[in-house]
């Protein structure tokens, strides 16, 4: 296969038609999808590179027993286009607006990369609305997280100076695990590129990467998260080593580390079945507590 061929995306990224959007704030309407039924609700939180349809491939077993809600962040995907990127506080406010609009008293939040900050902020501000957290490839450090901001700044500069294709080339090498890179080879590289290019526009990515340069990185905030929390970390994550991951997990009053062998910064790409199993396990544990 050559770079000029167009492989199929490994994801069905088509949007569902006919779904009414949710009004969360004045002038803000959020696109969402809801799949499955059950006594518990899981809400997935996007980082700035993915859209709501992406989660269908990573929640197939979860929807057998739970309701799974996925949505597009404001200013991204099919949610409202605004004249500026929302603040972290506004993104967190949208989470509560979604739960309110859908009549969900409390939910389990599943977040990845940058959206782990949104999950943290919601759990602190609204502890009664969050039953548990699964934080995949979190962007937390012990003394702030300069590395995360440096990395995102380099991505932003690549995007601005060289475009989406060059940004993908850089991100793939840094975010995807060494094992997946070796085993997937060129077909995986090209397949994921199709998904990457389909899910975001340059403007959306620039807005998200700029927002990541802001926000509170004080590790003390993690000590205020009372919800049971799982740090789901690849041992080949560019941002957190396994040792650092254990230290970060220990900051949570009710937290633990689930280390994924040979996985990168988005560990559920490497072990999708294990990812869903971890979410199942957390829910079973929390519900058993009553």
DRENPA-3360 file (N, C-alpha, C; in nm, 2 decimals, always signed):
BEGIN
1 = XXXXXXXX = +0.09/-0.12/+0.00/+0.00/+0.00/+0.00/+0.09/+0.12/+0.00 ~ +0.06/+0.22/-0.08/+0.13/+0.35/-0.08/+0.06/+0.46/-0.02 ~ +0.13/+0.57/+0.01/+0.06/+0.69/+0.07/-0.04/+0.75/-0.02 ~ -0.05/+0.72/-0.15/-0.15/+0.78/-0.24/-0.28/+0.70/-0.23 ~ -0.28/+0.58/-0.18/-0.40/+0.50/-0.17/-0.48/+0.55/-0.05 ~ -0.61/+0.53/-0.06/-0.70/+0.58/+0.04/-0.77/+0.46/+0.12 ~ -0.71/+0.42/+0.23/-0.76/+0.31/+0.31/-0.89/+0.35/+0.38 ~ -0.97/+0.25/+0.42/-1.09/+0.28/+0.49/-1.05/+0.32/+0.63;
9 = XXXXXXXX = -1.13/+0.41/+0.69/-1.11/+0.45/+0.83/-1.15/+0.33/+0.92 ~ -1.08/+0.30/+1.03/-1.12/+0.19/+1.11/-1.25/+0.22/+1.19 ~ -1.30/+0.34/+1.18/-1.42/+0.39/+1.26/-1.53/+0.43/+1.17 ~ -1.65/+0.40/+1.22/-1.77/+0.46/+1.16/-1.79/+0.60/+1.22 ~ -1.76/+0.70/+1.15/-1.77/+0.84/+1.21/-1.89/+0.91/+1.16 ~ -1.99/+0.84/+1.10/-2.11/+0.91/+1.05/-2.20/+0.95/+1.17 ~ -2.26/+1.07/+1.15/-2.35/+1.12/+1.25/-2.49/+1.06/+1.24 ~ -2.56/+1.05/+1.35/-2.70/+1.01/+1.35/-2.79/+1.13/+1.32;
17 = XXXXXXXX = -2.87/+1.11/+1.23/-2.96/+1.21/+1.18/-3.09/+1.21/+1.27 ~ -3.15/+1.33/+1.29/-3.27/+1.34/+1.36/-3.26/+1.36/+1.51 ~ -3.14/+1.36/+1.56/-3.12/+1.37/+1.71/-3.13/+1.52/+1.74 ~ -3.22/+1.56/+1.83/-3.23/+1.70/+1.88/-3.11/+1.73/+1.96 ~ -3.05/+1.85/+1.94/-2.94/+1.89/+2.02/-2.99/+1.95/+2.16 ~ -2.90/+1.95/+2.25/-2.93/+1.99/+2.39/-2.88/+2.13/+2.41 ~ -2.97/+2.21/+2.47/-2.93/+2.35/+2.50/-2.87/+2.34/+2.65 ~ -2.74/+2.38/+2.66/-2.67/+2.37/+2.79/-2.65/+2.51/+2.85;
25 = XXXXXXXX = -2.62/+2.60/+2.76/-2.60/+2.74/+2.80/-2.66/+2.83/+2.70 ~ -2.68/+2.96/+2.73/-2.74/+3.05/+2.63/-2.65/+3.05/+2.50 ~ -2.72/+3.02/+2.39/-2.65/+3.02/+2.26/-2.57/+2.89/+2.23 ~ -2.58/+2.79/+2.32/-2.50/+2.67/+2.30/-2.59/+2.55/+2.29 ~ -2.58/+2.48/+2.18/-2.66/+2.35/+2.16/-2.56/+2.24/+2.13 ~ -2.57/+2.13/+2.20/-2.48/+2.02/+2.20/-2.54/+1.90/+2.13 ~ -2.46/+1.85/+2.03/-2.50/+1.72/+1.97/-2.46/+1.61/+2.06 ~ -2.55/+1.51/+2.07/-2.52/+1.40/+2.16/-2.58/+1.27/+2.09;
33 = XXXXXXXX = -2.53/+1.16/+2.14/-2.58/+1.03/+2.11/-2.60/+0.95/+2.23 ~ -2.71/+0.87/+2.24/-2.74/+0.79/+2.36/-2.77/+0.65/+2.31 ~ -2.69/+0.55/+2.37/-2.71/+0.41/+2.33/-2.71/+0.32/+2.45 ~ -2.80/+0.22/+2.44/-2.81/+0.12/+2.55/-2.90/+0.17/+2.66 ~ -2.94/+0.08/+2.75/-3.03/+0.11/+2.86/-2.97/+0.04/+2.98 ~ -3.01/+0.09/+3.10/-2.97/+0.03/+3.22/-2.98/+0.13/+3.34 ~ -2.96/+0.08/+3.46/-2.98/+0.17/+3.57/-2.86/+0.27/+3.59 ~ -2.75/+0.25/+3.52/-2.64/+0.34/+3.53/-2.61/+0.41/+3.40;
41 = XXXXXXXX = -2.55/+0.53/+3.41/-2.52/+0.61/+3.29/-2.37/+0.63/+3.28 ~ -2.32/+0.62/+3.16/-2.18/+0.65/+3.14/-2.18/+0.77/+3.04 ~ -2.10/+0.87/+3.07/-2.09/+0.99/+2.98/-1.94/+1.00/+2.94 ~ -1.92/+0.99/+2.81/-1.78/+1.00/+2.76/-1.75/+1.14/+2.73 ~ -1.63/+1.18/+2.75/-1.58/+1.32/+2.73/-1.47/+1.32/+2.63 ~ -1.49/+1.40/+2.52/-1.39/+1.40/+2.41/-1.27/+1.48/+2.45 ~ -1.15/+1.44/+2.40/-1.04/+1.53/+2.38/-1.07/+1.62/+2.26 ~ -0.98/+1.70/+2.22/-1.01/+1.79/+2.11/-0.98/+1.73/+1.97;
49 = XXXXXXXX = -0.95/+1.60/+1.96/-0.92/+1.54/+1.84/-1.03/+1.44/+1.80 ~ -1.13/+1.41/+1.88/-1.23/+1.31/+1.85/-1.37/+1.37/+1.86 ~ -1.46/+1.30/+1.80/-1.60/+1.34/+1.80/-1.69/+1.23/+1.86 ~ -1.81/+1.26/+1.88/-1.90/+1.16/+1.95/-1.91/+1.03/+1.88 ~ -1.92/+1.02/+1.75/-1.94/+0.88/+1.69/-1.82/+0.79/+1.71 ~ -1.70/+0.85/+1.74/-1.58/+0.77/+1.77/-1.60/+0.67/+1.88 ~ -1.68/+0.70/+1.98/-1.70/+0.62/+2.10/-1.78/+0.49/+2.07 ~ -1.85/+0.49/+1.96/-1.93/+0.37/+1.94/-1.85/+0.24/+1.94;
57 = XXXXXXXX = -1.73/+0.25/+1.88/-1.64/+0.14/+1.87/-1.58/+0.09/+2.00 ~ -1.58/+0.18/+2.10/-1.52/+0.15/+2.23/-1.62/+0.14/+2.34 ~ -1.75/+0.12/+2.31/-1.85/+0.10/+2.41/-1.95/-0.01/+2.38 ~ -1.91/-0.10/+2.29/-2.01/-0.20/+2.24/-2.05/-0.29/+2.35 ~ -1.96/-0.33/+2.44/-2.01/-0.42/+2.55/-2.07/-0.34/+2.66 ~ -2.04/-0.21/+2.68/-2.09/-0.13/+2.78/-2.24/-0.11/+2.76 ~ -2.28/-0.09/+2.63/-2.42/-0.06/+2.61/-2.52/-0.18/+2.63 ~ -2.46/-0.29/+2.66/-2.54/-0.41/+2.69/-2.61/-0.40/+2.82;
65 = XXXXXXXX = -2.54/-0.32/+2.92/-2.59/-0.31/+3.05/-2.61/-0.17/+3.10 ~ -2.56/-0.08/+3.03/-2.56/+0.06/+3.07/-2.60/+0.16/+2.96 ~ -2.64/+0.27/+3.00/-2.67/+0.38/+2.90/-2.54/+0.45/+2.88 ~ -2.50/+0.47/+2.76/-2.38/+0.54/+2.72/-2.41/+0.67/+2.64 ~ -2.38/+0.78/+2.69/-2.40/+0.91/+2.63/-2.27/+0.97/+2.58 ~ -2.26/+1.00/+2.45/-2.14/+1.07/+2.40/-2.19/+1.20/+2.33 ~ -2.10/+1.30/+2.33/-2.14/+1.43/+2.28/-2.02/+1.50/+2.22 ~ -2.05/+1.60/+2.13/-1.94/+1.68/+2.08/-1.93/+1.80/+2.17;
73 = XXXXXXXX = -1.80/+1.84/+2.20/-1.77/+1.96/+2.28/-1.83/+2.08/+2.20 ~ -1.87/+2.18/+2.28/-1.91/+2.31/+2.21/-1.80/+2.36/+2.13 ~ -1.83/+2.41/+2.01/-1.73/+2.46/+1.91/-1.66/+2.35/+1.84 ~ -1.71/+2.23/+1.85/-1.65/+2.12/+1.78/-1.76/+2.02/+1.72 ~ -1.72/+1.95/+1.62/-1.81/+1.85/+1.56/-1.94/+1.92/+1.52 ~ -2.06/+1.86/+1.57/-2.19/+1.92/+1.53/-2.25/+2.00/+1.64 ~ -2.18/+2.03/+1.74/-2.23/+2.12/+1.84/-2.22/+2.26/+1.79 ~ -2.27/+2.36/+1.87/-2.28/+2.50/+1.83/-2.14/+2.55/+1.80;
81 = XXXXXXXX = -2.13/+2.63/+1.69/-2.01/+2.71/+1.66/-2.02/+2.84/+1.73 ~ -1.92/+2.88/+1.80/-1.91/+3.00/+1.88/-1.81/+3.09/+1.83 ~ -1.81/+3.22/+1.88/-1.71/+3.31/+1.83/-1.58/+3.30/+1.91 ~ -1.58/+3.21/+2.00/-1.45/+3.19/+2.08/-1.46/+3.05/+2.14 ~ -1.34/+2.99/+2.17/-1.34/+2.86/+2.23/-1.39/+2.87/+2.38 ~ -1.48/+2.78/+2.42/-1.53/+2.79/+2.56/-1.41/+2.77/+2.66 ~ -1.43/+2.83/+2.78/-1.33/+2.81/+2.88/-1.35/+2.66/+2.94 ~ -1.25/+2.62/+3.02/-1.26/+2.50/+3.09/-1.39/+2.49/+3.17;
89 = XXXXXXXX = -1.42/+2.60/+3.24/-1.54/+2.61/+3.32/-1.66/+2.59/+3.24 ~ -1.67/+2.65/+3.12/-1.79/+2.64/+3.04/-1.80/+2.50/+2.98 ~ -1.69/+2.43/+2.95/-1.69/+2.29/+2.91/-1.75/+2.21/+3.02 ~ -1.71/+2.23/+3.14/-1.76/+2.16/+3.26/-1.91/+2.19/+3.28 ~ -1.95/+2.31/+3.26/-2.09/+2.35/+3.27/-2.18/+2.28/+3.17 ~ -2.12/+2.25/+3.05/-2.20/+2.18/+2.95/-2.22/+2.03/+2.99 ~ -2.13/+1.97/+3.07/-2.15/+1.84/+3.12/-2.27/+1.83/+3.21 ~ -2.28/+1.92/+3.30/-2.40/+1.93/+3.39/-2.52/+1.96/+3.31;
97 = XXXXXXXX = -2.51/+2.05/+3.21/-2.63/+2.08/+3.13/-2.68/+1.96/+3.05 ~ -2.59/+1.87/+3.01/-2.63/+1.75/+2.94/-2.71/+1.66/+3.04 ~ -2.65/+1.64/+3.15/-2.71/+1.55/+3.25/-2.85/+1.60/+3.29 ~ -2.86/+1.73/+3.31/-2.99/+1.79/+3.35/-3.09/+1.77/+3.24 ~ -3.05/+1.80/+3.12/-3.14/+1.79/+3.00/-3.19/+1.65/+2.98 ~ -3.11/+1.55/+3.01/-3.15/+1.41/+2.98/-3.20/+1.34/+3.11 ~ -3.22/+1.42/+3.22/-3.27/+1.36/+3.34/-3.18/+1.26/+3.41 ~ -3.05/+1.28/+3.40/-2.96/+1.19/+3.46/-2.91/+1.25/+3.59;
105 = XXXXXXXX = -2.94/+1.18/+3.70/-2.90/+1.24/+3.83/-2.75/+1.23/+3.86 ~ -2.69/+1.12/+3.82/-2.54/+1.11/+3.83/-2.49/+1.01/+3.73 ~ -2.37/+1.02/+3.70/-2.31/+0.94/+3.59/-2.17/+0.91/+3.62 ~ -2.12/+0.80/+3.55/-1.97/+0.77/+3.55/-1.91/+0.85/+3.43 ~ -1.81/+0.92/+3.45/-1.74/+1.00/+3.35/-1.62/+0.92/+3.30 ~ -1.61/+0.91/+3.16/-1.50/+0.84/+3.10/-1.43/+0.95/+3.01 ~ -1.30/+0.98/+3.04/-1.23/+1.09/+2.98/-1.10/+1.04/+2.92 ~ -1.05/+1.12/+2.82/-0.92/+1.08/+2.76/-0.84/+1.21/+2.74;
113 = XXXXXXXX = -0.71/+1.20/+2.77/-0.62/+1.31/+2.75/-0.67/+1.44/+2.81 ~ -0.68/+1.54/+2.72/-0.72/+1.67/+2.77/-0.85/+1.68/+2.84 ~ -0.95/+1.59/+2.80/-1.08/+1.59/+2.87/-1.07/+1.54/+3.01 ~ -0.96/+1.48/+3.05/-0.95/+1.44/+3.19/-0.95/+1.56/+3.29 ~ -0.91/+1.67/+3.23/-0.92/+1.80/+3.31/-1.07/+1.84/+3.33 ~ -1.15/+1.82/+3.22/-1.29/+1.85/+3.24/-1.35/+1.76/+3.34 ~ -1.32/+1.63/+3.33/-1.38/+1.53/+3.43/-1.34/+1.57/+3.57 ~ -1.21/+1.60/+3.59/-1.16/+1.65/+3.72/-1.24/+1.76/+3.78;
121 = XXXXXXXX = -1.26/+1.87/+3.69/-1.33/+1.99/+3.74/-1.48/+1.96/+3.77 ~ -1.54/+1.88/+3.69/-1.68/+1.84/+3.72/-1.69/+1.77/+3.85 ~ -1.60/+1.67/+3.87/-1.61/+1.59/+3.99/-1.59/+1.68/+4.12 ~ -1.50/+1.78/+4.11/-1.48/+1.87/+4.22/-1.60/+1.96/+4.25 ~ -1.65/+2.02/+4.14/-1.76/+2.12/+4.15/-1.89/+2.06/+4.18 ~ -1.91/+1.93/+4.13/-2.04/+1.87/+4.14/-2.02/+1.72/+4.19 ~ -1.97/+1.70/+4.31/-1.95/+1.56/+4.35/-2.07/+1.47/+4.35 ~ -2.19/+1.53/+4.37/-2.31/+1.45/+4.38/-2.35/+1.40/+4.24;
129 = XXXXXXXX = -2.30/+1.46/+4.13/-2.34/+1.42/+4.00/-2.24/+1.32/+3.94 ~ -2.13/+1.29/+4.00/-2.03/+1.20/+3.95/-2.01/+1.08/+4.04 ~ -2.05/+0.96/+3.98/-2.04/+0.83/+4.06/-1.90/+0.77/+4.05 ~ -1.83/+0.80/+3.95/-1.69/+0.74/+3.93/-1.63/+0.80/+3.81 ~ -1.49/+0.79/+3.80/-1.42/+0.84/+3.69/-1.32/+0.73/+3.63 ~ -1.32/+0.72/+3.50/-1.21/+0.65/+3.43/-1.14/+0.75/+3.35 ~ -1.01/+0.76/+3.38/-0.93/+0.87/+3.32/-0.82/+0.81/+3.24 ~ -0.83/+0.80/+3.11/-0.74/+0.74/+3.02/-0.63/+0.83/+2.97;
137 = XXXXXXXX = -0.51/+0.80/+2.99/-0.40/+0.89/+2.95/-0.42/+1.03/+3.01 ~ -0.43/+1.04/+3.14/-0.46/+1.17/+3.21/-0.34/+1.27/+3.19 ~ -0.38/+1.40/+3.19/-0.29/+1.51/+3.17/-0.26/+1.58/+3.31 ~ -0.23/+1.50/+3.41/-0.20/+1.55/+3.54/-0.06/+1.52/+3.58 ~ +0.01/+1.61/+3.65/+0.14/+1.59/+3.70/+0.15/+1.62/+3.85 ~ +0.27/+1.59/+3.90/+0.29/+1.62/+4.05/+0.32/+1.76/+4.08 ~ +0.38/+1.83/+3.98/+0.41/+1.97/+4.00/+0.36/+2.05/+3.88 ~ +0.23/+2.05/+3.85/+0.19/+2.11/+3.73/+0.22/+2.01/+3.62;
145 = XXXXXXXX = +0.21/+2.05/+3.49/+0.23/+1.96/+3.38/+0.29/+2.03/+3.26 ~ +0.41/+2.09/+3.28/+0.47/+2.16/+3.17/+0.49/+2.08/+3.05 ~ +0.52/+1.95/+3.06/+0.54/+1.87/+2.95/+0.42/+1.86/+2.86 ~ +0.30/+1.85/+2.92/+0.18/+1.84/+2.84/+0.16/+1.97/+2.75 ~ +0.18/+2.08/+2.82/+0.17/+2.21/+2.75/+0.27/+2.23/+2.64 ~ +0.40/+2.19/+2.67/+0.50/+2.20/+2.57/+0.47/+2.11/+2.45 ~ +0.42/+1.99/+2.47/+0.39/+1.90/+2.36/+0.27/+1.96/+2.28 ~ +0.17/+2.01/+2.34/+0.06/+2.07/+2.27/+0.10/+2.19/+2.19;
153 = XXXXXXXX = +0.19/+2.27/+2.25/+0.23/+2.39/+2.18/+0.31/+2.35/+2.05 ~ +0.39/+2.24/+2.06/+0.46/+2.20/+1.94/+0.36/+2.15/+1.84 ~ +0.25/+2.08/+1.88/+0.15/+2.04/+1.78/+0.08/+2.16/+1.72 ~ +0.05/+2.26/+1.80/-0.01/+2.38/+1.74/+0.08/+2.45/+1.64 ~ +0.21/+2.46/+1.67/+0.30/+2.52/+1.57/+0.31/+2.44/+1.44 ~ +0.31/+2.31/+1.46/+0.31/+2.22/+1.34/+0.19/+2.24/+1.26 ~ +0.07/+2.25/+1.32/-0.05/+2.27/+1.25/-0.05/+2.40/+1.18 ~ -0.01/+2.51/+1.25/-0.02/+2.64/+1.19/+0.08/+2.66/+1.07;
161 = XXXXXXXX = +0.20/+2.59/+1.08/+0.30/+2.62/+0.99/+0.30/+2.51/+0.87 ~ +0.25/+2.39/+0.90/+0.26/+2.29/+0.80/+0.13/+2.21/+0.77 ~ +0.02/+2.24/+0.85/-0.10/+2.18/+0.81/-0.14/+2.05/+0.88 ~ -0.26/+2.00/+0.86/-0.31/+1.88/+0.92/-0.23/+1.75/+0.90 ~ -0.19/+1.73/+0.78/-0.12/+1.61/+0.75/+0.01/+1.60/+0.82 ~ +0.08/+1.71/+0.83/+0.21/+1.71/+0.91/+0.18/+1.69/+1.06 ~ +0.08/+1.75/+1.11/+0.04/+1.74/+1.25/+0.02/+1.59/+1.28 ~ -0.06/+1.52/+1.19/-0.09/+1.38/+1.21/+0.04/+1.30/+1.21;
169 = XXXXXXXX = +0.13/+1.33/+1.12/+0.26/+1.26/+1.12/+0.33/+1.27/+1.25 ~ +0.33/+1.39/+1.31/+0.40/+1.41/+1.44/+0.33/+1.34/+1.55 ~ +0.19/+1.35/+1.56/+0.12/+1.30/+1.67/+0.12/+1.15/+1.67 ~ +0.11/+1.09/+1.55/+0.11/+0.94/+1.54/+0.24/+0.88/+1.61 ~ +0.35/+0.94/+1.58/+0.48/+0.89/+1.63/+0.49/+0.91/+1.78 ~ +0.42/+1.01/+1.83/+0.43/+1.04/+1.98/+0.32/+0.98/+2.06 ~ +0.21/+0.96/+2.01/+0.09/+0.92/+2.09/+0.07/+0.77/+2.07 ~ +0.08/+0.71/+1.96/+0.06/+0.57/+1.94/+0.18/+0.49/+1.99;
177 = XXXXXXXX = +0.15/+0.38/+2.06/+0.25/+0.30/+2.12/+0.35/+0.24/+2.02 ~ +0.47/+0.21/+2.07/+0.57/+0.16/+1.98/+0.52/+0.02/+1.92 ~ +0.46/-0.06/+2.01/+0.41/-0.19/+1.96/+0.31/-0.18/+1.85 ~ +0.21/-0.09/+1.87/+0.10/-0.07/+1.77/+0.16/-0.02/+1.64 ~ +0.26/+0.07/+1.65/+0.32/+0.13/+1.54/+0.39/+0.02/+1.46 ~ +0.47/-0.07/+1.53/+0.54/-0.18/+1.46/+0.44/-0.28/+1.40 ~ +0.35/-0.32/+1.48/+0.26/-0.43/+1.43/+0.16/-0.38/+1.32 ~ +0.11/-0.25/+1.34/+0.01/-0.20/+1.24/+0.08/-0.16/+1.11;
185 = XXXXXXXX = +0.20/-0.11/+1.12/+0.27/-0.07/+0.99/+0.20/+0.04/+0.92 ~ +0.22/+0.04/+0.79/+0.17/+0.14/+0.70/+0.01/+0.14/+0.70 ~ -0.05/+0.02/+0.69/-0.20/+0.02/+0.68/-0.26/+0.09/+0.80 ~ -0.21/+0.06/+0.92/-0.27/+0.12/+1.04/-0.25/+0.27/+1.04 ~ -0.12/+0.31/+1.00/-0.09/+0.46/+0.99/-0.19/+0.53/+0.90 ~ -0.21/+0.47/+0.78/-0.30/+0.54/+0.69/-0.44/+0.53/+0.73 ~ -0.48/+0.42/+0.79/-0.62/+0.41/+0.83/-0.66/+0.51/+0.94 ~ -0.57/+0.52/+1.04/-0.60/+0.62/+1.14/-0.59/+0.76/+1.09;
193 = XXXXXXXX = -0.51/+0.78/+0.99/-0.50/+0.91/+0.93/-0.64/+0.96/+0.87 ~ -0.70/+0.86/+0.81/-0.84/+0.89/+0.75/-0.93/+0.94/+0.86 ~ -0.93/+0.87/+0.98/-1.01/+0.90/+1.09/-0.98/+1.04/+1.14 ~ -0.85/+1.06/+1.16/-0.80/+1.19/+1.22/-0.84/+1.31/+1.13 ~ -0.82/+1.29/+1.00/-0.86/+1.40/+0.91/-1.01/+1.43/+0.90 ~ -1.09/+1.32/+0.93/-1.23/+1.33/+0.92/-1.30/+1.39/+1.04 ~ -1.23/+1.38/+1.16/-1.30/+1.42/+1.28/-1.29/+1.57/+1.32 ~ -1.19/+1.64/+1.26/-1.17/+1.78/+1.31/-1.13/+1.87/+1.19;
201 = XXXXXXXX = -1.15/+1.99/+1.21/-1.10/+2.09/+1.11/-0.97/+2.16/+1.17 ~ -0.89/+2.22/+1.09/-0.77/+2.29/+1.15/-0.81/+2.39/+1.25 ~ -0.92/+2.46/+1.23/-0.97/+2.56/+1.32/-1.00/+2.50/+1.46 ~ -1.08/+2.39/+1.45/-1.11/+2.32/+1.58/-0.99/+2.28/+1.66 ~ -0.90/+2.22/+1.59/-0.78/+2.17/+1.66/-0.70/+2.29/+1.71 ~ -0.69/+2.40/+1.64/-0.61/+2.51/+1.69/-0.68/+2.57/+1.81 ~ -0.81/+2.58/+1.81/-0.88/+2.62/+1.93/-0.86/+2.54/+2.05 ~ -0.86/+2.40/+2.03/-0.84/+2.31/+2.14/-0.70/+2.32/+2.19;
209 = XXXXXXXX = -0.60/+2.32/+2.10/-0.46/+2.32/+2.14/-0.43/+2.45/+2.21 ~ -0.49/+2.56/+2.18/-0.47/+2.68/+2.24/-0.53/+2.68/+2.38 ~ -0.65/+2.62/+2.40/-0.71/+2.61/+2.53/-0.62/+2.53/+2.63 ~ -0.56/+2.43/+2.58/-0.48/+2.34/+2.66/-0.36/+2.42/+2.73 ~ -0.33/+2.53/+2.67/-0.22/+2.61/+2.73/-0.27/+2.69/+2.86 ~ -0.40/+2.67/+2.89/-0.45/+2.74/+3.00/-0.51/+2.64/+3.10 ~ -0.56/+2.69/+3.21/-0.62/+2.60/+3.31/-0.53/+2.57/+3.43 ~ -0.60/+2.53/+3.54/-0.53/+2.51/+3.66/-0.46/+2.37/+3.67;
217 = XXXXXXXX = -0.33/+2.36/+3.68/-0.26/+2.24/+3.68/-0.21/+2.20/+3.82 ~ -0.26/+2.26/+3.93/-0.22/+2.23/+4.06/-0.26/+2.09/+4.10 ~ -0.16/+2.00/+4.13/-0.19/+1.87/+4.16/-0.27/+1.85/+4.29 ~ -0.28/+1.96/+4.37/-0.36/+1.95/+4.49/-0.51/+1.93/+4.46 ~ -0.55/+1.97/+4.34/-0.69/+1.96/+4.30/-0.73/+1.81/+4.30 ~ -0.64/+1.72/+4.27/-0.67/+1.58/+4.26/-0.71/+1.53/+4.40 ~ -0.66/+1.59/+4.50/-0.69/+1.54/+4.64/-0.83/+1.58/+4.68 ~ -0.90/+1.66/+4.60/-1.04/+1.70/+4.62/-1.14/+1.62/+4.55;
225 = XXXXXXXX = -1.09/+1.53/+4.47/-1.19/+1.44/+4.39/-1.23/+1.33/+4.47 ~ -1.35/+1.33/+4.52/-1.40/+1.22/+4.61/-1.45/+1.10/+4.54 ~ -1.49/+1.11/+4.41/-1.54/+1.00/+4.34/-1.44/+0.89/+4.32 ~ -1.47/+0.76/+4.33/-1.38/+0.66/+4.29/-1.32/+0.68/+4.15 ~ -1.19/+0.67/+4.14/-1.12/+0.71/+4.02/-1.02/+0.60/+3.97 ~ -1.02/+0.57/+3.85/-0.92/+0.48/+3.79/-0.84/+0.56/+3.69 ~ -0.71/+0.56/+3.71/-0.61/+0.61/+3.61/-0.58/+0.50/+3.52 ~ -0.62/+0.51/+3.39/-0.60/+0.40/+3.29/-0.48/+0.45/+3.21;
233 = XXXXXXXX = -0.37/+0.39/+3.23/-0.24/+0.45/+3.18/-0.17/+0.34/+3.10 ~ -0.12/+0.38/+2.98/-0.04/+0.29/+2.90/+0.11/+0.30/+2.95 ~ +0.18/+0.19/+2.96/+0.32/+0.20/+3.01/+0.41/+0.26/+2.91 ~ +0.36/+0.29/+2.79/+0.44/+0.36/+2.68/+0.38/+0.50/+2.65 ~ +0.32/+0.55/+2.76/+0.26/+0.69/+2.74/+0.37/+0.79/+2.74 ~ +0.37/+0.88/+2.64/+0.47/+0.98/+2.63/+0.47/+1.08/+2.75 ~ +0.36/+1.10/+2.82/+0.35/+1.20/+2.92/+0.37/+1.15/+3.06 ~ +0.33/+1.02/+3.09/+0.35/+0.97/+3.23/+0.41/+0.83/+3.22;
241 = XXXXXXXX = +0.52/+0.82/+3.30/+0.58/+0.69/+3.32/+0.49/+0.61/+3.42 ~ +0.51/+0.48/+3.42/+0.43/+0.40/+3.52/+0.46/+0.45/+3.66 ~ +0.58/+0.48/+3.70/+0.61/+0.52/+3.83/+0.54/+0.65/+3.87 ~ +0.54/+0.75/+3.77/+0.47/+0.87/+3.79/+0.32/+0.85/+3.80 ~ +0.27/+0.76/+3.71/+0.13/+0.73/+3.71/+0.08/+0.68/+3.85 ~ +0.16/+0.60/+3.91/+0.13/+0.55/+4.05/+0.12/+0.67/+4.15 ~ +0.22/+0.76/+4.14/+0.22/+0.87/+4.23/+0.10/+0.96/+4.21 ~ +0.06/+0.98/+4.08/-0.06/+1.06/+4.05/-0.18/+1.00/+4.10;
249 = XXXXXXXX = -0.20/+0.86/+4.08/-0.32/+0.79/+4.13/-0.33/+0.80/+4.28 ~ -0.22/+0.80/+4.35/-0.22/+0.81/+4.49/-0.27/+0.94/+4.55 ~ -0.27/+1.05/+4.46/-0.32/+1.18/+4.50/-0.47/+1.17/+4.52 ~ -0.54/+1.08/+4.45/-0.69/+1.07/+4.46/-0.72/+1.00/+4.59 ~ -0.82/+1.06/+4.67/-0.86/+0.99/+4.79/-0.91/+0.85/+4.77 ~ -0.97/+0.82/+4.66/-1.02/+0.69/+4.62/-0.98/+0.65/+4.48 ~ -0.85/+0.64/+4.46/-0.80/+0.62/+4.33/-0.71/+0.50/+4.32 ~ -0.69/+0.45/+4.19/-0.60/+0.34/+4.17/-0.55/+0.35/+4.02;
257 = XXXXXXXX = -0.44/+0.28/+4.00/-0.38/+0.28/+3.87/-0.41/+0.15/+3.80 ~ -0.46/+0.15/+3.67/-0.47/+0.04/+3.59/-0.36/+0.06/+3.48 ~ -0.25/-0.02/+3.48/-0.15/+0.00/+3.39/-0.17/-0.10/+3.27 ~ -0.16/-0.05/+3.15/-0.18/-0.12/+3.03/-0.05/-0.15/+2.96 ~ -0.01/-0.28/+2.95/+0.12/-0.31/+2.89/+0.13/-0.27/+2.74 ~ +0.24/-0.22/+2.70/+0.27/-0.19/+2.56/+0.16/-0.09/+2.50 ~ +0.11/+0.00/+2.58/+0.00/+0.09/+2.53/+0.06/+0.23/+2.53 ~ +0.00/+0.32/+2.45/+0.05/+0.45/+2.44/-0.04/+0.55/+2.51;
265 = XXXXXXXX = -0.04/+0.68/+2.47/-0.12/+0.78/+2.53/-0.27/+0.76/+2.52 ~ -0.31/+0.69/+2.42/-0.46/+0.66/+2.41/-0.47/+0.51/+2.43 ~ -0.46/+0.46/+2.55/-0.44/+0.31/+2.58/-0.56/+0.23/+2.53 ~ -0.68/+0.28/+2.52/-0.79/+0.20/+2.47/-0.78/+0.16/+2.32 ~ -0.69/+0.23/+2.25/-0.66/+0.19/+2.11/-0.59/+0.06/+2.11 ~ -0.50/+0.04/+2.21/-0.42/-0.08/+2.22/-0.50/-0.20/+2.28 ~ -0.58/-0.17/+2.37/-0.66/-0.28/+2.44/-0.80/-0.24/+2.46 ~ -0.88/-0.23/+2.35/-1.02/-0.19/+2.36/-1.11/-0.27/+2.46;
273 = XXXXXXXX = -1.09/-0.41/+2.45/-1.16/-0.49/+2.54/-1.13/-0.47/+2.69 ~ -1.00/-0.46/+2.71/-0.96/-0.43/+2.85/-1.01/-0.30/+2.90 ~ -1.02/-0.20/+2.82/-1.07/-0.07/+2.85/-1.22/-0.08/+2.90 ~ -1.30/-0.15/+2.82/-1.44/-0.17/+2.86/-1.45/-0.25/+2.99 ~ -1.36/-0.35/+3.00/-1.37/-0.43/+3.12/-1.33/-0.35/+3.25 ~ -1.24/-0.26/+3.24/-1.21/-0.17/+3.35/-1.33/-0.08/+3.39 ~ -1.40/-0.03/+3.29/-1.52/+0.05/+3.32/-1.63/-0.04/+3.39 ~ -1.65/-0.16/+3.33/-1.74/-0.25/+3.39/-1.71/-0.28/+3.54;
281 = XXXXXXXX = -1.58/-0.30/+3.57/-1.53/-0.33/+3.70/-1.56/-0.22/+3.80 ~ -1.52/-0.10/+3.76/-1.55/+0.02/+3.84/-1.69/+0.03/+3.88 ~ -1.78/+0.02/+3.78/-1.92/+0.03/+3.80/-1.97/-0.07/+3.90 ~ -1.93/-0.20/+3.88/-1.97/-0.30/+3.97/-1.92/-0.28/+4.11 ~ -1.80/-0.23/+4.13/-1.75/-0.20/+4.26/-1.83/-0.09/+4.33 ~ -1.85/+0.02/+4.26/-1.92/+0.14/+4.32/-2.07/+0.10/+4.35 ~ -2.13/+0.03/+4.26/-2.28/-0.01/+4.28/-2.29/-0.10/+4.40 ~ -2.19/-0.19/+4.42/-2.19/-0.29/+4.53/-2.18/-0.22/+4.66;
289 = XX = -2.12/-0.10/+4.66/-2.11/-0.02/+4.79/-2.25/+0.03/+4.83 ~ -2.34/+0.04/+4.74/-2.47/+0.09/+4.77/-2.47/+0.24/+4.77;
% end
